[in-house]
Amino acid sequence: LRLTFPDGRPAQVDDLRELRQELDLWHGVIVSRFVFDGQPVSVQTACHPRQDIVAIRIRSPLVAAGRVEKLAQQVA
């Protein structure tokens, strides 16, 4: 996940505020929440119970602003 400031500078870990992470081990889901540049970000990561598959959902006003980029790739 790459976050950027309005001027294009990449975010650093110290730029994230109000970090919270919850693990739902029963359902195989991790929900991470934080605030970056005054905007909330929620990242939900889920794994398939029987296959090597991970899914990610990102919710934030920063997505529509083009300031969030997923850096995931499919691995065969």
ABEGO torsion letter per residue (X at the ends): XBBBBAAGBBBBAAABBGBBBBBBAAAGBBBBBBBBGGBBBBBBBBBBAABBBBBBBBBBAAAAAGABBBABBBBX
